[in-house]
């Protein structure tokens, strides 16, 4: 089993920045992917950014250079730096860890961007 602890959510004004972190623990394999998805009300959950243990990175198409995902010094921790946030970025952001045939999810953290 894998547990994911998220931090950094909150509220900012348009154009502001926010940093999300996620730390995983439990039965984690050597090769895995960690990152973030988001889900706004009445919308599908969508990819924000993910990074593998080989540091291959995929961003959602909406990111357009505004977000940066990275691995922190602490083991099994990823950070998501979000800059120039816009109201359309408002959503619940979910940390994820994917390994072999399993996908694990954090509880979600609210990100609200006001106009």
SULCORUR-V79889 format. One record per pair of residues at least 6 apart in sequence whose C-alpha atoms are under 7 Angstrom apart, sorted by the first residue. I is the first residue (numbers start at 1). J is the second residue. Records with the same first field share a line. If there is no record, write none. Layout:
I->J, J
This chain:
1->26, 27
2->24, 25, 26, 27, 28, 104
3->24, 25, 26
4->22, 23, 24, 25, 95, 105, 106
5->22, 23, 24, 106
6->21, 22, 23, 95, 106, 109
7->20, 21, 22
8->19, 20, 21
9->20, 109, 110, 111
10->110, 111, 112
11->111, 112, 113
12->112, 113, 114
13->113, 114, 115
14->84, 85, 86, 87, 113, 114, 115
15->84, 85, 86
16->83, 84, 85
17->82, 83, 84, 85
18->81, 82, 83
19->79, 80, 81, 82
20->79, 80, 81
21->77, 78, 79, 80
22->77, 78, 79, 95
23->76, 77, 78
24->76, 77
29->99
31->53, 99
32->52, 53, 97, 98, 99
33->50, 51, 52, 53, 97, 98, 99
34->50, 51, 52, 96, 97, 98
35->49, 50, 51, 78, 95, 96, 97
36->47, 48, 49, 50, 93, 94, 95, 96
37->45, 46, 47, 48, 49, 93, 94, 95
38->45, 46, 47, 48, 91, 92, 93, 94
39->45, 46, 91, 92, 93
40->90, 91, 92
47->59, 60
48->59, 60
49->58, 59, 60, 69
50->57, 58, 59
51->57, 58
66->82, 83, 84
67->80, 81, 82, 83
68->80, 81, 82
69->79, 80, 81
70->78, 79, 80
71->77, 78, 79
72->78, 79
85->113
86->113
87->113, 114, 115
89->113
90->111, 112, 113
91->110, 111, 112
92->108, 109, 110, 111
93->108, 109, 110, 111
94->105, 106, 107, 108, 109
95->105, 106, 108
96->103, 104, 105, 106
97->103, 104, 105
98->104
